[in-house]
């Protein structure tokens, strides 16, 4: 995942997505962001499932809300 973060950072630093004519870089950045969010959402959901019996109710609620927020972010990115 750190390679994805590095590539997103480099594309952002170069401002390629915001310069007219750099559609390929913009599409690559969007794909990387989606891949990163998908991975983060899946990891958070797996953690939530594993922790279901190990955490108290407030901790489970907090983890669930974070997982939900990641899912919503992913959904808005795909829209």
ChimeraX attribute file (.defattr): number of C-alpha atoms within 10 A of each C-alpha:
attribute: neighborCount
match mode: 1-to-1
recipient: residues
	/A:1	9
	/A:2	8
	/A:3	9
	/A:4	14
	/A:5	13
	/A:6	11
	/A:7	15
	/A:8	19
	/A:9	13
	/A:10	13
	/A:11	17
	/A:12	15
	/A:13	10
	/A:14	12
	/A:15	13
	/A:16	17
	/A:17	19
	/A:18	13
	/A:19	11
	/A:20	8
	/A:21	10
	/A:22	12
	/A:23	13
	/A:24	11
	/A:25	18
	/A:26	19
	/A:27	12
	/A:28	15
	/A:29	21
	/A:30	16
	/A:31	15
	/A:32	17
	/A:33	18
	/A:34	17
	/A:35	15
	/A:36	18
	/A:37	19
	/A:38	17
	/A:39	14
	/A:40	17
	/A:41	21
	/A:42	15
	/A:43	13
	/A:44	19
	/A:45	19
	/A:46	13
	/A:47	15
	/A:48	22
	/A:49	14
	/A:50	11
	/A:51	14
	/A:52	16
	/A:53	10
	/A:54	11
	/A:55	13
	/A:56	10
	/A:57	11
	/A:58	9
	/A:59	14
	/A:60	18
	/A:61	14
	/A:62	12
	/A:63	20
	/A:64	18
	/A:65	13
	/A:66	16
	/A:67	21
	/A:68	15
	/A:69	13
	/A:70	20
	/A:71	19
	/A:72	14
	/A:73	16
	/A:74	19
	/A:75	13
	/A:76	9
	/A:77	13
	/A:78	10
	/A:79	6
